[in-house]
């Protein structure tokens, strides 16, 4: 969360909106966001019933799998990264590169 929060101005400059979901309770989600360094200035939402994680097929055996989705303005998922380990996250530069491809209509 801190890496994205730190790079958030780069996303804004690229015209990208960030939203983060957590399957924790709203109280725990707020606590985690507040503990991040720096704290995020983008929305961090609670998906306590796991509706979104189930809908995006990243919920298995009662556990949400860390995943990143780039969704275009027509609400279509254009790029996905599903973590293989808890710390497996795409780099900021990779997200910005893929977002540019989505905007150009050529996401991988």
C-alpha positions in Angstrom: 0.0 0.0 0.0 2.8 2.4 0.9 4.5 1.9 -2.5 1.2 2.9 -4.3 0.6 5.7 -1.9 4.1 7.1 -2.5 3.7 6.9 -6.3 0.1 8.1 -6.3 1.0 11.5 -7.9 2.4 9.6 -10.9 -0.9 7.7 -11.3 -2.9 11.0 -11.1 -0.6 12.6 -13.7 -1.2 9.6 -16.0 -5.0 10.0 -15.5 -5.3 6.8 -13.5 -7.7 6.4 -10.6 -6.5 4.0 -7.8 -8.8 2.0 -5.6 -7.7 -0.6 -3.1 -9.9 -3.3 -1.6 -9.4 -5.3 1.6 -11.5 -8.2 2.9 -10.9 -6.9 6.4 -13.6 -5.1 8.3 -14.1 -1.4 7.6 -12.4 -0.6 11.0 -9.4 -2.8 10.2 -9.2 -1.5 6.7 -9.0 2.1 8.0 -6.4 1.1 10.6 -4.2 -0.6 7.9 -4.5 2.4 5.6 -3.6 4.7 8.5 -0.5 2.6 9.4 0.8 2.7 5.8 3.8 4.9 5.1 2.8 7.2 3.6 -1.0 6.7 4.2 -2.9 6.5 0.9 -4.8 9.4 -0.4 -6.8 7.2 -2.7 -9.9 5.1 -1.6 -9.2 2.0 0.4 -12.5 0.1 0.7 -13.6 -2.9 2.7 -14.9 -6.0 0.9 -15.7 -7.8 4.1 -18.3 -10.1 2.4 -15.7 -10.9 -0.3 -18.2 -10.1 -3.0 -15.6 -8.3 -5.2 -12.9 -10.8 -4.6 -15.3 -13.7 -5.5 -16.6 -11.8 -8.6 -13.0 -11.3 -9.8 -12.1 -14.9 -9.0 -9.4 -14.1 -6.5 -10.9 -15.8 -3.4 -9.9 -19.4 -2.6 -10.3 -21.5 0.4 -11.6 -18.6 2.4 -8.7 -16.4 1.6 -8.4 -13.4 -0.7 -5.6 -13.6 -3.1 -3.7 -10.4 -3.7 -4.4 -9.2 -7.2 -4.2 -6.0 -9.3 -6.6 -5.2 -12.1 -6.5 -2.4 -14.7 -10.1 -1.6 -15.6 -10.9 0.7 -18.5 -13.6 3.4 -18.6 -16.1 0.8 -20.0 -15.6 -1.3 -16.9 -13.8 -4.0 -18.7 -10.8 -5.8 -17.0 -7.9 -5.1 -19.4 -4.9 -6.4 -17.4 -4.6 -8.6 -14.4 -1.8 -9.6 -12.0 -2.6 -12.3 -9.5 0.0 -12.8 -6.8 1.8 -16.1 -6.5 3.0 -15.2 -3.0 1.7 -12.7 -0.5 4.4 -10.2 -1.5 4.1 -10.6 -5.2 3.0 -7.3 -6.5 3.6 -5.5 -9.8 6.1 -2.6 -9.7 4.7 0.9 -10.1 6.5 1.3 -13.4 4.9 -1.9 -14.7 1.5 -0.7 -13.7 2.0 2.6 -15.4 3.3 0.9 -18.5 0.3 -1.4 -18.7 -2.1 1.4 -18.0 -0.6 3.3 -20.9 -1.2 0.3 -23.1 -4.8 0.1 -21.8 -5.4 3.7 -22.7 -3.9 3.0 -26.1 -6.1 0.0 -26.5 -3.3 -2.5 -26.6 -3.0 -4.0 -23.1 -1.3 -7.4 -22.8 
